[in-house]
Amino acid sequence: MKIRLALLVIFVLSGTPIVPSAAAGADRFALVIGNAKYPDAEAPLKEPINDAREVADELKRDGFNVEVGENLTGDAMQRAFERLYGRVKPGSVALIFFSGFGVQSSRQSYMIPVDAQIWTEADVRRDGFSLETVLGEINSRGAGVKIALIDNYKIPAANLVTAGYGKKGPKNPSDLYAAENRRVEIVNMAEREEASK
């Protein structure tokens, strides 16, 4: 993230616009989300909140009207997206920055709220927010420029369903890999070999 943030800072400080010159006079709206406190994670993620605050500050300096959300639940993320959709006018610039857990499933990228109850891949589609759907909604509102900056800890869909017990222990102790014991293992993927950021 530091490299991407550094590039953002370089563009802003160099006077190079983040958005094309045709959109320079347009209204600029940004939704910046940093989700770090996932209940099933061993510890809060270290970077999302700080990264979100730094990006928000840079975007404000570049003339964006910025809304910042930290550790948002699904309901709070939905309300934040609805507010962004309501601000977008034809020709405006809309930017989304998300830092937190993300999952790719069925060729879609999902941003995961802190209260997501993900046990199967279908739960990702129920509780997560599809980046493609969000950008499609912004596009339908007539945004001239759409920007998505996603800094997430990816969990490959193939690794979603793992044997896990939660805080109460396994529901079926005689078969730890039984369907009723399955859930998503939410960990800091940055510390795992297969993590990709």
DRENKOL-177618 format. One record per residue (C-alpha): residue in one letter; x, y, z. Coordinates in steps of 0.25 Angstrom, whole numbers, padded with zeros to 4 digits, always signed. Example, Ala and Ser with C-alpha at 12.3 -4.5 7.8 and 13.67 -1.06 7.14 Angstrom:
! residues 2
A+0049-0018+0031 S+0055-0004+0029 
This chain:
! residues 197
M+0000+0000+0000 K+0011+0010+0003 I+0016+0009-0011 R+0002+0012-0017 L+0000+0023-0007 A+0013+0029-0010 L+0009+0029-0025 L-0004+0036-0021 V+0004+0046-0013 I+0014+0048-0025 F+0002+0051-0035 V-0005+0061-0025 L+0008+0068-0022 S+0013+0069-0036 G+0000+0076-0040 T-0003+0064-0049 P-0018+0062-0048 I-0023+0048-0043 V-0034+0049-0053 P-0034+0053-0068 S-0034+0068-0071 A-0048+0067-0077 A-0053+0064-0063 A-0045+0074-0056 G-0056+0083-0054 A-0066+0073-0050 D-0071+0070-0036 R-0062+0060-0029 F-0067+0050-0019 A-0060+0039-0012 L-0064+0028-0002 V-0052+0023+0006 I-0054+0011+0015 G-0044+0005+0024 N-0048-0008+0031 A-0039-0014+0041 K-0046-0020+0052 Y-0052-0034+0047 P-0057-0042+0059 D-0051-0055+0054 A-0038-0050+0051 E-0027-0053+0061 A-0024-0038+0062 P-0028-0025+0055 L-0022-0023+0042 K-0011-0013+0044 E-0012-0004+0031 P-0026-0001+0027 I-0030+0010+0036 N-0017+0018+0034 D-0017+0016+0019 A-0031+0020+0018 R-0028+0033+0026 E-0016+0036+0018 V-0023+0034+0005 A-0035+0042+0009 D-0026+0054+0013 E-0019+0053-0001 L-0032+0053-0008 K-0038+0065+0000 R-0025+0073-0004 D-0028+0069-0018 G-0042+0075-0018 F-0051+0062-0015 N-0063+0063-0006 V-0059+0051+0003 E-0067+0042+0012 V-0058+0033+0021 G-0063+0020+0028 E-0056+0012+0038 N-0059-0003+0042 L-0073-0002+0035 T-0083-0013+0036 G-0091-0018+0025 D-0103-0008+0028 A-0093+0004+0029 M-0086+0000+0016 Q-0099+0000+0009 R-0103+0013+0014 A-0090+0019+0010 F-0091+0014-0004 E-0105+0019-0005 R-0100+0033+0000 L-0089+0032-0011 Y-0099+0028-0022 G-0108+0040-0018 R-0097+0050-0020 V-0093+0045-0033 K-0098+0054-0045 P-0095+0052-0060 G-0081+0056-0063 S-0076+0055-0048 V-0064+0047-0043 A-0067+0036-0033 L-0055+0029-0026 I-0056+0017-0016 F-0044+0013-0007 F-0046+0001+0001 S-0036-0006+0010 G-0039-0018+0017 F-0043-0033+0014 G-0047-0036+0000 V-0051-0048-0007 Q-0052-0052-0022 S-0063-0061-0026 S-0070-0064-0039 R-0061-0054-0046 Q-0066-0043-0036 S-0058-0036-0026 Y-0065-0034-0012 M-0062-0024-0001 I-0065-0030+0012 P-0071-0023+0024 V-0066-0025+0038 D-0079-0033+0042 A-0080-0042+0030 Q-0084-0056+0034 I-0077-0064+0023 W-0078-0079+0024 T-0079-0083+0009 E-0076-0076-0004 A-0091-0073-0006 D-0090-0064+0007 V-0079-0056+0001 R-0089-0052-0010 R-0100-0049+0001 D-0091-0041+0011 G-0080-0036+0002 F-0081-0024-0007 S-0078-0026-0021 L-0068-0016-0027 E-0074-0018-0041 T-0088-0016-0036 V-0084-0003-0029 L-0077+0002-0041 G-0089-0002-0050 E-0098+0006-0041 I-0089+0018-0041 N-0088+0017-0056 S-0103+0017-0057 R-0104+0030-0050 G-0096+0036-0061 A-0082+0038-0054 G-0072+0042-0065 V-0060+0036-0058 K-0060+0024-0048 I-0048+0020-0040 A-0047+0008-0031 L-0034+0007-0022 I-0035-0006-0015 D-0025-0010-0004 N-0029-0023+0001 Y-0025-0036+0008 K-0029-0046-0003 I-0035-0059+0001 P-0036-0068-0011 A-0050-0074-0013 A-0044-0088-0013 N-0039-0085+0001 L-0052-0080+0006 V-0058-0092+0012 T-0049-0098+0023 A-0051-0106+0035 G-0053-0096+0046 Y-0060-0096+0059 G-0063-0082+0063 K-0064-0078+0078 K-0074-0089+0082 G-0066-0101+0076 P-0070-0111+0065 K-0085-0114+0063 N-0081-0128+0060 P-0069-0132+0068 S-0069-0146+0062 D-0066-0141+0048 L-0058-0128+0048 Y-0060-0126+0033 A-0075-0128+0033 A-0083-0117+0025 E-0089-0112+0038 N-0075-0109+0044 R-0070-0101+0031 R-0068-0086+0031 V-0058-0076+0025 E-0045-0075+0032 I-0042-0060+0033 V-0028-0058+0036 N-0018-0047+0032 M-0015-0053+0019 A-0003-0044+0017 E+0005-0053+0027 R+0002-0066+0018 E+0010-0070+0006 E-0002-0071-0003 A-0006-0057+0000 S-0006-0047-0011 K-0008-0033-0009 
